[in-house]
Amino acid sequence: MRRILLIIILCLTLAGMLLHVPVIINGSHVGLELWYESVLPSILPFMIITSLLLQQVHGNGICYLGLLCGLPVGANLVNQQFFAGQISQCKANILLCSCNITSPMFILGYILNQTFHGQISVFRFLICIYSPIFLFAALSFLYQHLKSFQHKSKDETNGEATILSSSMQTPDNEAPATLDCILRHSLNVILMVGLYIMLFCILIQFLLSFLPTDSIISRILVSMLEITNGIHQIMQLSIPWKQKTALIAGLTSFGGVCSILQTRSVITNKGLSIIQYTIVKLCMGCLSYLLAYIWL
């Protein structure tokens, strides 16, 4: 039954694409242009350098580079650390939610300068974005510490993560050790990111062609699919400026559905929970929205 339903959905999707070829082509152009001009130069160099650092630096502190490099670099670092058995499963899931965030370069460049044109406080906007992240990390690590202290034993997930990561190691999944392997791994990730961006840009263009221009709620929901297009859609809405800044802050903290799938494509270890990551990101987005609406 599920297979038949999937076939029907795919056939309807194909028919819709054939009937709306200009929309599909326009969405593809927008997605590929966005990937080539913005994502590729801002993510690929960081992914290569951080992967090289993983070969030289031991310890989980390297994961915090994701706070500077953006997603999915943060997820890639956590995945490789967990795969190597250097961090426990519990800690890896906390770091995945804390270190895999929207790039500060994207926030400062595209959002604050190109979108808001310097009309809002950089410091306050960054506080709205980063406060939920630090709050989640602090509470999570505190809870983990208290739980470990109460049981007076080592974290049980430490051994579990080591066994799981070692049992899943295959020649194709091993952390890159040479420059050629690192380049190949980074290119695979960045190409996957580009495909997701292109597909979501097509989906957004396709949905917008059917939605009425005055449908604010539906356009806000569409904006949650992909952050760059989403910000553009929010700025086009006929709503107060304060509401726009709050929605963009929430979307920036959440990252969009596309970023969740990008993160999922980087994760190769089943011990990392994409469901937990999605729930936490939604909560962070809601908190950032509230902070921005109250403070900005």
Beta strands, then each sheet from edge to edge (+ up, - down):
end
